[in-house]
Amino acid sequence: MEFEVYVALLRTRLQTLRQRREPKKQKISTALDVQISFQWVVRQLISLLHQYPTGVTDCIAMTELQSLWDERSKLRTEWEKSLKRSKATITNILERKSIPASAALEVFVDVVEIVPNTTVYLASLRDEGKASNIAMYLPQKFYPLLEPPAGLPRAILSSGRSIRLTGCRVVESTSVDIRLLPSDFLAPLLSQNDPLDAAFLSACFSQMTLSQLIRRGFTIFQSSQGNQFTASQCENIHVNVIAKVLKVSELRTSAHPRHSTCQYIYLKDERNNDKIALILWDDQTNFSQLFKRGDSLAMHNPILASPYWQDLNSSTNQLNDNHLPSLSHLEYGTCSIFYIISAISSEILVASSALSISLSQAPSPHLNSTQISIQRDDQGTLDYETFSERFLIQDLRPNSVNISLLGHVKEITVTGQATNQTASSDSPSSSLSRNGSLNGSPSDLKVLLRLIDPSGEVVIEINGGDKDTVCSWYPGQYVFLRNVHTTSCIETNSDFRVICGSDNSAQTSIFTESSCLEVSSLAGILTSPMLFKPIRLAEIKEHATPYYIVQARIKSWHIPSQLSGNIESLIQRSHQPCNRLVVTEPSTQQSICSRCHQIMLDPISSYPPVWNVEFTLADSTGELLVSCLPSVAESLLQICAEDFLKQNHTDKLSYISSVLDREYSFSIFSHQ
């Protein structure tokens, strides 16, 4: 398809321009910056087509993407420089006798001693491999870590423990050397490879999941007095929970009246795939320097908060077996202690089916295997975020994350407790039956998407808020899927599953980016000449893909074959909020929604009208009968269905006739 060819062209141009503009000595060696990935160009081009529905030129596309990449590179360079500036050592502190509040330290504990005649503890800290040390007043909330946990022979803050800390201040006096004042932002480093650390984590952090934490907090709130759930009440929930860091967001301006800045840390409980956000406020944001994506946080007494809990009558907050309060989040409190389990990642070479793309023709069906380096963590998860080439279905492997797929819809299956409806490219009635669904919430439904690309096909399980998006698609449409991941074979006891979207639909609101994007219906494609090459109607049967673009005139309009009647039959009624046609059940002659199958008890005229029209397209080589999407029909006829019904018969015929013998560009999705 020309879209893929143009993406490859843009990527090549951007990469060449970057190599010319940056001297070799300034190039950053990280894979993320050296390679402009295929998926990044696809995402930005789709975003550009949304911004410019009237189309883009080659010059606009190149200029916009170049500007976006330059901005991205600048931000990353500034972030790396600030990260280097933020790192401090004991040696530097002793030399300068000062330390920035945002500086981060990774040091070892030599010894912890009590100050004579006081109840204050001093921890002697040193750099790795260095003899010089500095004393720090230990915050009181860490005193329990000086005693061995029950059943273990060693205290957490014992000699030799590695810790990370930030937010330090230096105090200097004439009687003693400089010392560090207490800092709440201290995190001991634990290792699963250390038997005592592993035993501590198993004993203290294996009992509670994120779901149980949220349910417990919600139950306590329901039983509390008044309509407020205060921070002190949150801190009285003494819990231990562990989660993996999925993403560390950039700093942003806070909408909270008592805070100026905030930072979101997206967490995932790998035991049941629950997701939640940890929010750091103001000076707490320095704490995010101590860990990275892929690390795990063992959190003791995190604050549990939710802005919606102040309204128990809200339907958003009804607690049941399948839903959690959608905007629950965690915070770092005065009683919180976080332990860091660092992820040990390594680079490995994986086979990639390199798709041969010519700048003047469609992708070749011949795939050449190449080797590309990607990241793998200590649990064996393959991370394809830095994967630079186009990812093909043939290259799917178990236990992989951050996969992006570009392909055509072959089939959409929606199943529930009482329905099993399928839209298939082999089914002539797919435009109706694909919308079958079940009464109830989207989480009750199982949505399966069969996707095809030049290397093969795969069934993808759609989760979270993307279910409704995929249910609105048609077989043959050209789509782009982000955030695709695969399960391990051990987890499923069979072949691995391919999943798109969040595994926990109740928590998708904190992950705002959509995972499923439909490309072929973008108006900008039809008005951007470099993105499509129209074909003749006679060539459709020989066309390699189920999606193509034609330039043809509208020869005539038709009432759909399953309907009978006059011109008013071009308007059908839809059921809200399903936004699907109201149809007549043949066996009972009852009016039902074509998606949820609910029986329509009100008069059919009370439901909103939508277009349901067919056109015959013609060019010099032949003719083609097509069904028009309601939005396309409204755009063509320049009148909505509701206003059309208000016209007299002569005006209705005039509207329909106004498009006849006019030539348009159409995106066609083939069901054959």
NULUM-665767 format. One record per residue (C-alpha): x, y, z; residue in three letters. Coordinates in steps of 0.1 Angstrom, whole numbers, plus 5000, padded with zeros to 4 digits. Layout:
<rs>
XYZALA;...
</rs>
This chain:
<rs>
500050005000MET;501250354992GLU;500950455029PHE;503650205039GLU;505850315009VAL;505550675019TYR;506350595056VAL;509450415045ALA;510450715023LEU;509950965051LEU;511950755075ARG;514850725051THR;514851105045ARG;514751185082LEU;517550945090GLN;519751075062THR;519051435072LEU;519951365109ARG;523251195099GLN;524251505078ARG;523251755105ARG;524951595135GLU;528751545136PRO;529751195146LYS;531351305179LYS;527951445190GLN;525951135181LYS;524350955210ILE;524950575210SER;521550475224THR;519450275200ALA;516450495206LEU;518150805193ASP;520350655166VAL;517350495148GLN;514150665138ILE;511650385141SER;509050285115PHE;506350285142GLN;507250645153TRP;506850775117VAL;503550585114VAL;502150745146ARG;503251095137GLN;501951075101LEU;498450955114ILE;498451245139SER;499351485111LEU;496451355089LEU;494051415119HIS;495351775121GLN;495051835084TYR;491851665072PRO;492051855039THR;495351675032GLY;499051725035VAL;501851785009THR;505151605009ASP;506851935021CYS;504451975050ILE;504851615061ALA;508651625060MET;508851965078THR;506451865106GLU;508051525113LEU;511551685112GLN;510451945137SER;508851675160LEU;512051465159TRP;514351765166ASP;512151855196GLU;512151495208ARG;515951475205SER;516451805222LYS;514251705252LEU;516151375255ARG;519451545253THR;518451795281GLU;517051505301TRP;520351315298GLU;522351625308LYS;520151695338SER;520451325348LEU;524251355347LYS;524151675367ARG;521851525393SER;524251245401LYS;526451315432ALA;529051125451THR;530351145487ILE;533651265474THR;532051565456ASN;530051655487ILE;533151655509LEU;535051865484GLU;532252125478ARG;530652105513LYS;527252135496SER;524751925475ILE;521852035453PRO;518451925467ALA;517651745435SER;520951545434ALA;520751165436ALA;523150945455LEU;523750565453GLU;525850475483VAL;526650195507PHE;525850185544VAL;528950135565ASP;527450135599VAL;524450285618VAL;525150405653GLU;523150595679ILE;524350935690VAL;525350925726PRO;522751035751ASN;520051075724THR;517650855705THR;519050975672VAL;520750745647TYR;523550835624LEU;524250625593ALA;527750635579SER;527650625541LEU;530350575515ARG;530850545477ASP;531450215462GLU;535150135463GLY;536050455482LYS;537250495517ALA;535850845524SER;532450855541ASN;529851095554ILE;527351065583ALA;523651125577MET;520951165603TYR;518450885597LEU;514750975595PRO;512650815622GLN;510450625599LYS;513450415589PHE;514350315625TYR;512349985622PRO;514649885594LEU;517549865619LEU;516049555634GLU;515949225616PRO;512449135602PRO;510748835619ALA;512448515610GLY;515448675593LEU;518948715607PRO;519849045590ARG;518349395593ALA;517449585560ILE;519749885569LEU;522749675579SER;526349715569SER;526949675532GLY;523349765521ARG;523149975490SER;520650265491ILE;519550545469ARG;518550885482LEU;517751245471THR;516551565487GLY;519651585509CYS;520851895528ARG;524351955542VAL;524852085578VAL;528352205589GLU;529652295623SER;533052365640THR;532852055662SER;532151785636VAL;532651725600ASP;529851805576ILE;526751585578ARG;523651515558LEU;520251615573LEU;517451355573PRO;515851295539SER;512451115535ASP;513451015500PHE;515550715508LEU;515050375491ALA;517050055500PRO;518049845471LEU;516949485472LEU;517949195450SER;515948875441GLN;519248705438ASN;520048755475ASP;518348475495PRO;517648705525LEU;516148985503ASP;514048725484ALA;512848585517ALA;511948935530PHE;510049015498LEU;508248685499SER;507248725535ALA;506149085534CYS;505049165499PHE;503448855484SER;500148865503GLN;498449175488MET;497749265452THR;496849615439LEU;493149495436SER;493049395472GLN;494649725483LEU;492049925464ILE;489149715477ARG;490449745512ARG;490750125510GLY;487350155494PHE;485749945522THR;487350155549ILE;486150465532PHE;482550335530GLN;482550265567SER;484150595577SER;482250895590GLN;481451195568GLY;482051255531ASN;485851295532GLN;488651045530PHE;491551215546THR;495251155541ALA;495551045577SER;492950775572GLN;494850655541CYS;498050635561GLU;496450415587ASN;495950145561ILE;499249955568HIS;499849755537VAL;502749615516ASN;502349585479VAL;504749535450ILE;504449655414ALA;506549705383LYS;507350045368VAL;505750065333LEU;506450425325LYS;507850735342VAL;506051045328SER;507451385323GLU;506851665348LEU;503651845343ARG;501752135358THR;499452025386SER;495752095386ALA;495652035423HIS;495152365443PRO;497852275468ARG;500552155444HIS;502352325415SER;503952025397THR;503351655396CYS;504751335379GLN;502951015371TYR;504650675376ILE;502550405359TYR;502750075378LEU;501649715370LYS;501049425393ASP;502449135373GLU;500548875393ARG;497148985379ASN;498049265354ASN;496249535375ASP;497549885367LYS;497550205388ILE;499350535388ALA;501750655416LEU;501551045417ILE;504551235430LEU;503951605440TRP;506351905439ASP;509751815456ASP;508651445456GLN;509251435419THR;513051415426ASN;512251065440PHE;511650945404SER;515350975397GLN;516050675419LEU;514350415397PHE;513650355360LYS;511150175338ARG;511349805344GLY;512349835380ASP;509949705407SER;508849905437LEU;508049725470ALA;505849985487MET;505249995524HIS;502250215534ASN;501650395502PRO;498750645504ILE;495650535485LEU;493550815471ALA;490750875446SER;488951205438PRO;485751015430TYR;485450855464TRP;483751175477GLN;480651065458ASP;479650715467LEU;476450745446ASN;478450785414SER;478050485391SER;481750515384THR;482550395419ASN;480250085422GLN;482549815435LEU;482049465421ASN;484049165410ASP;485049315377ASN;485549685384HIS;487749905406LEU;487350285411PRO;488750405378SER;490850695391LEU;492250545422SER;495950625425HIS;498850595450LEU;500950865466GLU;504150885486TYR;503350975522GLY;505151065554THR;504850705566CYS;505750545532SER;508950345526ILE;509750225491PHE;512249955483TYR;513649935448ILE;514349605430ILE;516449705400SER;515749535367ALA;518749385350ILE;518249425313SER;520449305285SER;520549345247GLU;519849045225ILE;519548995188LEU;516248875175VAL;515348765140ALA;513249015120SER;511448955088SER;512649255068ALA;509849365044LEU;511349475011SER;509649805002ILE;510349994970SER;509550364968LEU;507650304936SER;505749984943GLN;503849784969ALA;505549574996PRO;507149264982SER;505748924995PRO;509348804999HIS;510648845034LEU;514348855043ASN;515448765078SER;517649015096THR;519049045131GLN;518049345153ILE;519049425188SER;516349475215ILE;516149485253GLN;515349185275ARG;514849215312ASP;515848975340ASP;512448795337GLN;512948725300GLY;510448985287THR;511349125252LEU;510849495249ASP;510249615213TYR;509949985221GLU;513350055204THR;512649815175PHE;513450035145SER;511949825116GLU;508349745108ARG;507149465130PHE;505449185111LEU;503048915125ILE;505448645115GLN;507948785142ASP;505548755172LEU;507148575201ARG;505948485236PRO;506548725265ASN;506949045245SER;505749405250VAL;505549735232ASN;504749585198ILE;503149785170SER;501249615141LEU;500049755108LEU;497649555087GLY;494049485075HIS;491049365094VAL;489949025083LYS;487448935110GLU;485949085142ILE;484348845168THR;482348975198VAL;481448715223THR;479648725257GLY;477548525280GLN;474648505255ALA;475848615221THR;478548515196ASN;478548745166GLN;481248755139THR;482048995111ALA;484048815085SER;485548905051SER;483848585039ASP;480348685051SER;478248915029PRO;476149025060SER;479249115081SER;478349485083SER;475249395103LEU;476349085123SER;479649215134ARG;477949455158ASN;476449175178GLY;477049225215SER;475749155250LEU;473649365273ASN;475949495300GLY;479249665304SER;482149645278PRO;484149435303SER;481649155299ASP;482449115262LEU;485348935246LYS;486449115214VAL;488748925190LEU;490349085160LEU;491848875132ARG;494549095116LEU;496549015084ILE;499749165070ASP;502149045042PRO;503648785065SER;500548615078GLY;497548655102GLU;496948655139VAL;493948675164VAL;494348955188ILE;492448995220GLU;491249355225ILE;490949485261ASN;489949795279GLY;488550105263GLY;489649995228ASP;486849735226LYS;484249995214ASP;486750125189THR;487349785173VAL;483649695173CYS;483049995150SER;485549875124TRP;484749685092TYR;486549385076PRO;489049515051GLY;489949835069GLN;493549935073TYR;494549975109VAL;497450045132PHE;497649875167LEU;499950005195ARG;500749855229ASN;500349495217VAL;501949235240HIS;502048865242THR;501748625271THR;504248355280SER;503547995270CYS;503947895307ILE;501148135317GLU;498547995293THR;499847635293ASN;499547645255SER;500347875227ASP;500848235238PHE;498048495235ARG;498348825216VAL;496649115235ILE;496149475226CYS;495249735252GLY;495149735290SER;494349405307ASP;492349585333ASN;489549785317SER;488749965350ALA;492250125351GLN;492550235314THR;491550595323SER;495150665335ILE;496550545302PHE;495150805279THR;496650695245GLU;494450485223SER;495950155212SER;493850105181CYS;493850355152LEU;491950325120GLU;493950455091VAL;491950395059SER;489050625067SER;491150925074LEU;489951205051ALA;493551335048GLY;494651025029ILE;492151085001LEU;493451444997THR;497151364999SER;498251244965PRO;501451074977MET;499450855001LEU;497250674976PHE;497250544940LYS;493650494927PRO;492850184908ILE;490250114881ARG;487049934891LEU;487849644867ALA;491149584886GLU;489449534920ILE;489149154916LYS;492949124910GLU;493849364938HIS;496049204965ALA;494549374996THR;490949405009PRO;491349785009TYR;491850014980TYR;491050364967ILE;489050444936VAL;488150754917GLN;484650704902ALA;481350874896ARG;478150794913ILE;475950644886LYS;472850574907SER;471550524943TRP;469650224956HIS;467550134986ILE;469449845004PRO;468349504992SER;467149395026GLN;464649685027LEU;461649775008SER;459750095003GLY;460150444990ASN;462950704994ILE;462350725032GLU;463750375034SER;467250535029LEU;466950645065ILE;467050395093GLN;466850435131ARG;469650385155SER;469850275192HIS;471650505216GLN;474250475231PRO;475050175210CYS;474850395178ASN;473750085158ARG;470850025135LEU;467449925148VAL;466449615127VAL;463549375125THR;464049025139GLU;462748795111PRO;461348525135SER;459448755159THR;459049075137GLN;460249275168GLN;462449575165SER;465849515181ILE;469249685183CYS;471649515159SER;474449545185ARG;473049475219CYS;469849285207HIS;467749485231GLN;464049485221ILE;462849835212MET;459649905232LEU;459250265222ASP;457850365188PRO;460550325162ILE;460150685152SER;461450795186SER;464950675179TYR;467650895161PRO;467750855123PRO;470850765104VAL;471650715067TRP;471550365052ASN;472150405014VAL;473850214985GLU;475450364954PHE;476550224921THR;479950364912LEU;481150364876ALA;484250454856ASP;485450374821SER;486250014830THR;483149894849GLY;480649944877GLU;480549854915LEU;477649844940LEU;478749984974VAL;477150035008SER;477850375023CYS;478750435059LEU;476350685075PRO;479050945080SER;480150915044VAL;476550955031ALA;476051265053GLU;479251415039SER;478351345003LEU;474751465005LEU;475551765028GLN;472551695050ILE;472051495081CYS;469451215082ALA;467151405107GLU;466951715084ASP;466451505053PHE;463251355068LEU;461851705072LYS;462151785035GLN;459351735010ASN;459551454985HIS;460851684957THR;463651824978ASP;464651474990LYS;464951364953LEU;466951674947SER;469451594974TYR;469951234962ILE;470251344926SER;472751614934SER;475651374937VAL;474851174906LEU;477451174877ASP;479951354900ARG;483351204905GLU;484751144939TYR;487650954956SER;486450664977PHE;488050425002SER;486650084996ILE;486649795021PHE;486149465004SER;484149195022HIS;484948924995GLN;
</rs>
